[in-house]
Amino acid sequence: MSQTATQVRPGGGGTPARTRRPPAREGRWLAWLFLAPAGVVLLALVLWPIVYSVWRSLFDRSGRAFIGLGNYQRIFTDADTFTALKNNLIWVLVAPALVTVLGLIFAVLTERVRWGTAFKLIVFMPMAISFLAAGIIFRVVYDQDPDRGVANAVVTGVHDVFSSSAQYPGARPRDADALPPAAAGGYATADTVEPGSTVPLPLVGVEGDALPEDPSAAQAAGEPAADAITGTVWFDFARGGGGAPGEIDDNESALPGVVVQALRDGEVVAEATTDDQGLFVLEGLDPGGYQLALPAGNFAQPFRGVSWLGPDLVTPAIIVAYVWMWAGFAMVLIGAGLAAIPRDALEAARIDGANEWQVFRLITVPLLAPVLTVVLVTMIINVLKIFDLVYIIAPGSSAQAANVIAVQMWSVSFGGAQDFGLGSALGVFLFLLVLPAMLFNIRRFRQEQQ
Amino acid sequence: MSVATGGGAATVPETVETQRPPKRVTGPLGGWGSRITAFLNRGLVSVVLTLIAVFWLLPTLGLFFSSLRSAQDNTASGWWNALTAPAQLTLDNYQNLLSNEGMVNAFFNTVWITVPATVLVVVLASLAAYAFAWMDFPGRDWLFIVVVGLLVVPVQVALIPVAGLFGDLGIYGTRLSVILFHVAFGLPFAVFLLRNFFAGVPKELLEAARMDGAGEWRIFRSVIMPLGLPAIASLGIFQFLWVWNDMLIALVFADSSAAPLTVALQSQARQFGSNIDVLATGAFLSLVVPLVVFFSFQRYFEQGVLAGSVK
């Protein structure tokens, strides 16, 4: 858990509660009686363990040999632990800032629409669910297969809009002598072709699922203009058998979306894409001999989306899931701060001619600074201890790359290695990392009491 | 209820209640031109917020629809196909899950860990908070600063020693061990939250009770507890959600017969893909309770967040 001891009241203050406390009337022992149950639990399960962990971290795995700061040295030298440190640094630098900025934007924007409350509810909701459930949710989102994972479905969808050519991996010409492989990849005609002619380009080896859902029958090209070369690209394979090789038979499918180029001396001078009937027309050609080419792009494996949970992107991908969970928290805290800002100050600035951006930057944000600090500190503490999300989302193959201190602490102590020396050192190390936040909390609390 | 008279530390619910209704933003001159700009601005803001809302909802919807489709359908195609082919939707996964003894057992473990851990924290913290707020004893202010300091202690620094201690006591692996650890790490926040709220109770009420001859215990029970109910509700919801949603602590302390839903599901998640029907259904089952709590007590939840802390 991550907690920040403070009230969110920009410009707030007030009298300290303790000035109103009555003098003790009954024996002091009664106060201790009220405190005792909580005190015993805190002493036994929080305070003493901190001390013991510090002590235990100075011993080796078995707990018999004193090795001083050896375990702490291992934190910085061991490759796994060092990756964890690096990732924690990325987390701390990126996630809290992202959460705070998004929370600020959401809080400001929701004030301007009538359904702001509904929006707040939607964004706040993920905070109520567990890291585990959020982790499983995002495993589904990040599924590598674009047919299953919504992230890759969107990415491949956008990609396909911008590159409309269809792809037929594994397809090859029917007649390898007439259409041999080209030096630049793909295939090019062995002979040159004059404008005004018609060139059939039969392909075989097309995978079933590369064809369109309901493929049109291939059509023979009509007579071209004098400055054009036309032809058909089709799947020269008659379903159910029959059909002559190299001939367009009745039940053979057209291959739409294939890019056909006219080359002159190796330079592309015209390019066309086949239509639904497999027809292409290369126009505006000067008289002379041209090679027709089917560039390699036609035969490339289709774009299958981004490997979100691969070693390179796994940490940013998990950070997105984290932001999804916590932006609502920032939004609610900042929204409350925003509501406490005197409207008069904003109106006055507007009347003085300040535009919305200036009002936001010069008045809103400075007045919100205390709240923003609280959100940022809370998020930093929270992120330092991040465990479940990384543990659940990172698949085995990327677990190493996504490692963080809390996960490493669990793995070395309870995940098999049983190295309580290093585990204690990692626990103490985490404790030291949140120490500044603890001091921040205490200082802030004492200020509020005065 | 109003506790606005309290000090800065006693205004937990006030912050929310004084929230003003959003004010419309109009241009400085208020003429037609600026009204149109304002309208367009609002339109643009609406579009942006709608997109964000969709982005925020999609992941959860995905899990929900996945949980309603058969394993074969989920392997063959994305959950969104169920939107156009509602025939795919089935409750089979839920039926299978409910007949899965391990999962049902895990669900009840979650309940039997969460409820006692929540009740215990509320009771222990209320007692301590009352002492901090209204009783006099030496070192009170220093002790409370220790409590404030403990707010941010990471559980990692206590896992190993407490595991050893529980082993010595012979309770390692049981639900009790999980409950105790949750109580310990829930207490600092609970004491902090309640003490601040209790301190805001009007002094006159306590004085009057003392005049009537009520002792500390009676004041605690019949004045402070009823008046502190909103804060206790906030705390209860937080503690409930924190324990319900926890995985790490149960992963360390619970053996397989005491393991809650989160731990049972994480072992399934190790072979993600082949068992999406179990995983999605179980995850949805595990998040439905927090969501119900969230929507029923949303006000208290928000107040808890505003009281300055979240787990």
Interface residues (C-beta under 8 A of the other chain):
Chain A: M1 S2 Q3 T4 A5 T6 Q7 V8 R9 G12 G13 G14 T15 P16 A17 R18 R20 R21 P22 P23 A24 R25 E26 R28 L30 A31 W32 F34 L35 P37 A38 G39 V41 L42 A44 L45 V46 L47 W48 P49 I50 Y52 S53 R56 F106 L109 T110 E111 R112 V113 G116 A118 F119 L121 I122 V123 F124 M125 P126 M127 A128 I129 S130 F131 L132 A133 G135 I136 I137 F138 R139 V140 V141 D147 R148 G149 V150 A153 W324 F329 V332 L333 G335 A336 A339 A340 R343 R350 I351 G353 E356 V374 T378 I381 N382 L384 K385 F387 D388 Y391 I392 P395 G396 A406 M409 W410 S413 F414 F420 G423 S424 L426 G427 V428 L430 F431 V434 A437 M438 N441 I442 F445 R446 E448 Q449
Chain B: G6 G7 G8 A9 A10 T11 V12 T15 V16 T18 Q19 R20 P22 K23 R24 V25 G27 P28 N41 R42 V45 S46 V48 L49 I52 A53 W56 L57 L58 P59 T60 G62 L63 S66 N74 T75 A76 S77 G78 W79 W80 V123 L124 A125 L127 A128 Y130 A131 F132 A133 W134 M135 D136 F137 P138 R140 D141 L143 I145 V147 V148 G149 L150 L151 V152 V153 P154 V155 Q156 V157 A158 L159 I160 P161 V162 A163 L165 L180 F181 V183 A184 F185 L187 P188 F189 V191 F192 N196 A199 G200 K203 L206 E207 R210 G215 E216 F220 L241 W242 W244 N245 D246 M247 L248 L251 V252 T262 L265 Q266 A269 R270 F272 I276 L279 A280 A283 F284 S286 L287 P290 L291 V293 F294 Q298 F301 E302 V305 L306 A307 G308 S309 V310 K311
